[in-house]
Amino acid sequence: MIEVHYFAAARQAAGVACEQVPATATLGELVRYLGNAHDGATAAGMHFPEVLARCSFLADGVAAHTQDSLAGVARVDVLPPFAGG
């Protein structure tokens, strides 16, 4: 299992702050799984898969990309773009 933590718009659209999901081989597979698992939207009407497409990800605290392996990863953070500095 992988623990997924959502922040800001991703949290709003997912409807949960964090959850345990089945482990996948790559981050891309995890993103597809998550996009199919949630059908929520932000207050502005952006659906969860649209939010995911704009997000960056951390795998155990390290920047990860869709092709990256999740072997041995315990936690993935889903980070939408943040305004400000």
Backbone torsions as a table, in degrees:
resi	resn	phi	psi	omega
1	MET	NA	150.8	176.0
2	ILE	-121.1	135.1	176.2
3	GLU	-89.2	122.8	-178.7
4	VAL	-110.8	128.0	177.5
5	HIS	-112.7	130.5	-179.0
6	TYR	-107.7	144.4	179.8
7	PHE	-126.6	148.8	173.4
8	ALA	49.8	-124.8	-175.8
9	ALA	-60.5	-33.2	178.2
10	ALA	-64.7	-40.0	177.5
11	ARG	-64.2	-44.0	-178.7
12	GLN	-62.9	-46.7	-177.4
13	ALA	-71.8	-34.0	178.6
14	ALA	-73.0	-29.7	-178.8
15	GLY	82.8	4.5	177.8
16	VAL	-143.5	154.7	177.8
17	ALA	-83.3	-35.1	178.1
18	CYS	-158.4	161.5	179.6
19	GLU	-161.5	161.0	174.0
20	GLN	-99.1	129.9	179.3
21	VAL	-129.9	160.2	177.8
22	PRO	-61.6	142.3	178.1
23	ALA	-65.2	143.9	175.1
24	THR	-124.1	164.8	-177.2
25	ALA	-71.9	-38.8	-177.0
26	THR	-130.9	164.6	176.2
27	LEU	-63.5	-38.3	178.6
28	GLY	-58.4	-42.1	177.1
29	GLU	-64.2	-39.9	178.2
30	LEU	-63.7	-44.4	180.0
31	VAL	-60.7	-42.9	177.7
32	ARG	-62.9	-43.6	178.4
33	TYR	-58.9	-48.6	-178.5
34	LEU	-62.7	-41.7	179.7
35	GLY	-60.4	-33.4	178.1
36	ASN	-82.7	-21.7	-174.8
37	ALA	-83.6	-19.6	-176.1
38	HIS	-126.8	137.8	179.4
39	ASP	-121.1	20.1	-179.5
40	GLY	-79.1	177.4	179.8
41	ALA	-145.8	163.6	175.5
42	THR	-78.5	171.1	177.0
43	ALA	-61.1	-27.4	178.7
44	ALA	-82.3	-2.8	176.6
45	GLY	92.5	10.2	178.2
46	MET	-82.5	121.8	-178.4
47	HIS	-74.6	154.8	-173.2
48	PHE	-52.3	-46.7	178.5
49	PRO	-59.9	-34.0	176.4
50	GLU	-66.1	-39.5	177.3
51	VAL	-63.5	-46.9	-179.7
52	LEU	-56.7	-37.2	-178.7
53	ALA	-63.6	-21.5	-178.9
54	ARG	-100.7	-3.8	-173.1
55	CYS	-84.1	158.6	164.8
56	SER	-110.3	164.2	-172.0
57	PHE	-135.3	144.8	172.1
58	LEU	-117.8	131.2	175.7
59	ALA	-110.7	110.1	-173.9
60	ASP	51.1	41.2	174.2
61	GLY	86.1	1.9	-178.2
62	VAL	-114.9	135.0	179.0
63	ALA	-52.6	134.2	-178.3
64	ALA	-131.2	152.3	179.4
65	HIS	-122.6	162.3	-170.8
66	THR	-56.2	-31.3	-178.7
67	GLN	-81.7	-7.5	-175.8
68	ASP	-72.9	142.6	176.9
69	SER	-70.6	145.2	173.9
70	LEU	-107.8	16.4	178.7
71	ALA	-57.9	123.9	178.3
72	GLY	79.9	-0.4	-179.0
73	VAL	-80.1	133.2	179.8
74	ALA	-100.2	-29.2	-173.9
75	ARG	-140.5	136.6	173.0
76	VAL	-123.0	128.3	175.0
77	ASP	-100.8	134.5	-179.8
78	VAL	-107.3	113.1	-171.3
79	LEU	-119.3	106.3	175.0
80	PRO	-72.3	164.2	177.1
81	PRO	-59.1	139.1	179.5
82	PHE	-109.9	139.7	174.6
83	ALA	-85.9	157.2	177.3
84	GLY	92.8	-161.8	-175.2
85	GLY	-140.3	NA	NA
